[in-house]
Amino acid sequence: MRGAAALELENVTRTFGTKVAVAQLSLQVQVGELFAFLGPNGAGKTTTIKMICGLLRPNQGTLRVCGYDALRQPELARAALSYVPDNPYLYEKLTGREFFQLVLDLYNISPTEGKRRLDYLIQIFDLSNYLDDLTETYSHGMKQRVAFAAALLHGAPVLIVDEPTLGLDPFAMRALKNLLRQYTRQGATVFLSTHSLDLVEALADRIGIIAQGRLIAVGTLEELRRRTHCTGSLEEVFLQLIEGALHQQGHGTPCRS
């Protein structure tokens, strides 16, 4: 139900030695929302995602996934989400079909329901001609498609996606956009980290921007435009906010409308 929190982060901090990767990050993402998480390279995006997914532990703070405490209830929290990393890992000595069957077995999905879900995803991502090839022969874009399909197989209420557009051709990009729209319309939540600002501008309900490990802005595109007094594209708004944060100023440089 929209309005509830699918993801909650409260004062989350993660350090690596003396380097602060994420500092006192507080954020809520609502059920049914497509939330875009943006920032320059090294800003803390992937570290944040790995903490949400349970791959890294925060030094302090609280993380909840669908109400489950990610530190105290890690199995329940992880079961509520799917994760597509920026560099998808597949078992290279399995065919695509065998890899999907492994995922279905891991989640105890019945053969009938598994076939229904898999047939749909094979069609969406145009995978039928590659299913019986070893995944080690796949291009990066094909591996990305397979990783997406596998992440969606068990119907988790929260989908975490890190740089989904790398290696995707225009047809796969269109399929991805349609799929993410449909996923949120069905009540699921998408947490999307990407450098593709066009994709974000087309899909995101809200946007969070992080720089140097700190959240510097959250809101709809229109709210961010009002904040920066910029009526241009998301790229212009984003660059203005980042420049302002990096120079520790209240405003960035003026942008063109």
C-alpha positions as CSV (number, residue, x, y, z in Angstrom):
1,M,0.0,0.0,0.0
2,R,1.4,3.3,-1.1
3,G,2.3,5.6,1.8
4,A,4.1,2.9,3.9
5,A,7.8,2.7,4.0
6,A,9.5,-0.1,2.1
7,L,13.0,1.1,3.0
8,E,14.0,3.1,6.0
9,L,17.5,4.3,6.8
10,E,18.2,6.2,9.9
11,N,21.6,7.9,10.6
12,V,23.4,5.2,8.6
13,T,27.2,5.6,8.6
14,R,29.8,3.4,7.0
15,T,33.6,4.0,7.1
16,F,36.6,2.2,5.6
17,G,39.5,2.9,7.9
18,T,39.6,6.7,8.1
19,K,37.5,7.2,5.0
20,V,33.8,8.0,5.5
21,A,31.9,6.4,2.6
22,V,28.4,7.2,3.9
23,A,27.7,9.7,6.7
24,Q,24.5,9.8,8.8
25,L,22.2,8.9,5.9
26,S,18.5,9.1,6.7
27,L,16.0,8.2,4.0
28,Q,12.6,6.6,3.5
29,V,11.4,5.0,0.3
30,Q,7.6,4.3,0.1
31,V,5.8,1.2,-1.1
32,G,5.1,1.4,-4.8
33,E,7.7,4.1,-5.4
34,L,10.4,4.2,-8.0
35,F,13.2,6.0,-6.1
36,A,16.3,7.1,-8.0
37,F,19.5,7.4,-6.0
38,L,22.0,9.6,-7.9
39,G,25.6,10.9,-7.3
40,P,29.0,11.1,-8.9
41,N,31.4,8.3,-8.8
42,G,32.6,7.6,-5.3
43,A,29.7,9.4,-3.7
44,G,28.6,6.4,-1.6
45,K,25.8,4.9,-3.8
46,T,27.1,1.4,-4.1
47,T,28.1,1.3,-0.4
48,T,24.6,2.3,0.5
49,I,23.1,-0.4,-1.7
50,K,25.4,-3.0,-0.3
51,M,24.3,-2.1,3.3
52,I,20.6,-2.3,2.3
53,C,21.2,-5.7,0.8
54,G,23.1,-7.0,3.8
55,L,26.5,-7.3,2.0
56,L,28.0,-4.6,4.3
57,R,27.3,-3.7,7.9
58,P,26.9,-0.1,8.8
59,N,29.2,1.2,11.6
60,Q,26.1,2.9,13.1
61,G,22.5,3.5,12.2
62,T,19.4,1.5,11.5
63,L,18.2,-0.1,8.2
64,R,14.8,-1.6,7.7
65,V,13.4,-3.5,4.7
66,C,9.6,-3.8,4.7
67,G,9.7,-3.2,8.4
68,Y,12.4,-5.9,9.1
69,D,15.6,-4.7,10.8
70,A,18.4,-5.6,8.4
71,L,20.8,-6.2,11.3
72,R,18.6,-8.0,13.7
73,Q,16.4,-9.8,11.2
74,P,18.8,-10.3,8.3
75,E,17.1,-13.3,6.7
76,L,13.7,-11.7,6.7
77,A,15.0,-8.5,5.3
78,R,17.0,-10.2,2.5
79,A,14.0,-12.3,1.6
80,A,12.0,-9.1,1.0
81,L,14.3,-7.8,-1.7
82,S,16.0,-8.6,-5.0
83,Y,19.3,-7.1,-6.1
84,V,20.7,-6.5,-9.5
85,P,24.4,-5.4,-9.2
86,D,26.2,-3.3,-11.7
87,N,28.5,-6.3,-12.6
88,P,26.1,-9.3,-12.6
89,Y,27.6,-12.6,-11.6
90,L,26.3,-15.8,-13.2
91,Y,27.4,-19.4,-12.8
92,E,29.4,-19.6,-16.0
93,K,29.2,-23.4,-16.4
94,L,25.4,-23.3,-16.3
95,T,23.2,-22.6,-19.2
96,G,20.7,-19.7,-18.9
97,R,17.9,-22.3,-18.4
98,E,19.9,-24.1,-15.7
99,F,20.7,-20.8,-13.9
100,F,17.0,-19.9,-13.8
101,Q,16.0,-23.3,-12.5
102,L,18.6,-22.9,-9.7
103,V,16.9,-19.6,-8.7
104,L,13.4,-21.2,-8.8
105,D,14.6,-24.1,-6.7
106,L,16.3,-21.8,-4.1
107,Y,13.0,-19.9,-3.6
108,N,10.9,-23.1,-3.6
109,I,8.7,-21.9,-6.4
110,S,6.5,-24.6,-7.8
111,P,7.1,-25.9,-11.3
112,T,3.8,-24.5,-12.6
113,E,4.3,-21.1,-11.2
114,G,8.0,-21.1,-12.1
115,K,7.2,-21.8,-15.7
116,R,4.6,-19.1,-15.9
117,R,7.0,-16.5,-14.4
118,L,9.9,-17.6,-16.5
119,D,8.0,-17.7,-19.8
120,Y,6.9,-14.1,-19.2
121,L,10.4,-12.9,-18.4
122,I,12.0,-14.8,-21.3
123,Q,9.5,-13.0,-23.6
124,I,10.1,-9.5,-22.0
125,F,13.9,-9.8,-22.2
126,D,14.0,-11.7,-25.5
127,L,16.0,-14.6,-24.1
128,S,14.6,-17.6,-25.9
129,N,17.5,-18.0,-28.4
130,Y,20.1,-18.0,-25.6
131,L,18.6,-20.2,-22.9
132,D,20.6,-23.3,-23.7
133,D,24.0,-21.5,-24.2
134,L,26.5,-21.4,-21.3
135,T,26.3,-18.1,-19.5
136,E,30.1,-17.7,-20.0
137,T,29.4,-17.0,-23.6
138,Y,27.0,-14.2,-22.9
139,S,27.8,-10.5,-23.6
140,H,27.7,-8.1,-20.7
141,G,24.3,-6.9,-21.9
142,M,22.9,-10.4,-22.1
143,K,24.2,-11.2,-18.6
144,Q,22.5,-8.0,-17.4
145,R,19.2,-9.2,-19.0
146,V,19.5,-12.6,-17.4
147,A,20.4,-11.1,-14.0
148,F,17.3,-8.9,-14.2
149,A,15.0,-11.8,-15.1
150,A,16.5,-13.9,-12.2
151,A,16.0,-11.0,-9.7
152,L,12.3,-10.8,-10.7
153,L,11.6,-14.5,-10.6
154,H,10.6,-14.7,-6.9
155,G,8.5,-11.5,-6.9
156,A,10.2,-9.7,-4.0
157,P,8.4,-6.5,-2.9
158,V,11.6,-4.5,-3.2
159,L,13.9,-4.4,-6.2
160,I,17.4,-2.9,-5.7
161,V,19.1,-2.0,-9.0
162,D,22.7,-0.7,-9.4
163,E,23.5,0.7,-12.9
164,P,21.1,-1.4,-14.9
165,T,21.8,0.2,-18.3
166,L,25.4,-0.9,-18.9
167,G,25.5,-2.9,-22.1
168,L,21.8,-2.8,-22.8
169,D,20.8,-2.1,-26.4
170,P,17.8,0.3,-27.2
171,F,15.4,-2.7,-27.3
172,A,16.5,-4.0,-23.9
173,M,16.3,-0.4,-22.6
174,R,12.7,-0.1,-23.7
175,A,11.9,-3.4,-22.1
176,L,13.5,-2.3,-18.9
177,K,11.6,0.9,-18.7
178,N,8.3,-0.9,-19.3
179,L,9.1,-3.6,-16.8
180,L,10.1,-1.1,-14.0
181,R,6.9,0.9,-14.7
182,Q,4.8,-2.2,-14.4
183,Y,6.6,-3.4,-11.3
184,T,5.8,-0.3,-9.3
185,R,2.2,-0.2,-10.6
186,Q,1.8,-3.7,-9.1
187,G,2.8,-2.2,-5.7
188,A,6.4,-3.2,-5.6
189,T,9.2,-0.7,-4.8
190,V,12.3,0.0,-7.0
191,F,15.5,1.6,-5.6
192,L,17.5,2.6,-8.7
193,S,21.1,3.8,-8.8
194,T,22.2,4.9,-12.3
195,H,24.1,7.5,-14.3
196,S,21.4,7.5,-16.9
197,L,19.6,10.7,-16.0
198,D,17.3,10.3,-19.0
199,L,16.0,7.1,-17.5
200,V,15.5,8.7,-14.2
201,E,13.7,11.7,-15.7
202,A,11.3,9.4,-17.5
203,L,10.6,7.0,-14.6
204,A,11.4,8.3,-11.1
205,D,8.7,9.3,-8.6
206,R,11.4,10.9,-6.3
207,I,15.1,11.4,-6.5
208,G,17.8,11.4,-3.8
209,I,21.2,12.9,-4.5
210,I,24.3,12.0,-2.6
211,A,27.7,13.7,-2.7
212,Q,30.8,12.8,-0.6
213,G,28.8,10.3,1.4
214,R,26.1,12.8,2.4
215,L,22.5,13.1,1.2
216,I,22.2,16.6,-0.2
217,A,18.7,16.6,-1.7
218,V,15.6,14.6,-1.9
219,G,12.4,15.2,-3.8
220,T,10.5,15.0,-7.1
221,L,12.1,16.6,-10.1
222,E,9.8,19.6,-9.8
223,E,10.8,20.0,-6.1
224,L,14.5,19.9,-7.0
225,R,13.9,22.4,-9.8
226,R,12.3,24.8,-7.4
227,R,15.1,24.3,-4.9
228,T,17.7,25.2,-7.5
229,H,15.6,27.8,-9.3
230,C,16.4,25.8,-12.5
231,T,13.7,25.0,-15.0
232,G,16.0,22.8,-17.2
233,S,16.6,19.1,-17.4
234,L,17.5,16.8,-14.6
235,E,21.1,16.9,-15.8
236,E,21.2,20.7,-15.2
237,V,19.6,20.4,-11.8
238,F,21.8,17.5,-10.8
239,L,25.0,19.3,-11.8
240,Q,24.0,22.4,-10.0
241,L,23.3,20.6,-6.7
242,I,26.6,18.6,-7.0
243,E,28.6,21.7,-7.7
244,G,27.1,23.5,-4.8
245,A,27.8,20.6,-2.5
246,L,31.4,20.2,-3.6
247,H,32.1,23.9,-3.2
248,Q,30.2,24.1,0.1
249,Q,27.9,26.8,-1.3
250,G,24.2,27.4,-1.0
251,H,23.8,27.5,-4.7
252,G,25.5,26.2,-7.8
253,T,26.3,28.2,-10.8
254,P,23.2,29.6,-12.6
255,C,21.7,27.3,-15.2
256,R,19.9,27.9,-18.4
257,S,16.2,27.4,-18.5
